[in-house]
Amino acid sequence: MIIRYSIEAFDRAIVIREVISWGFTILYVLGFIRISNILNDGSKSKEASG
């Protein structure tokens, strides 16, 4: 890849990979926060009704 497309293309691929990695990391964190909030809301409603 380096010989055919030069170093700039290789650097660009690394940057794209890092951006995608950070994007998935943010999605995972937001998912965990959402699930945590759903579980906490469910336990609060059970305590209030029970």
Secondary structure, 3 states (H helix, E strand, C coil): CHHHHHHHHHHHHHHHHHHHHHHHHHHHHHHHHHHHHHHHHHHHHHHHHC
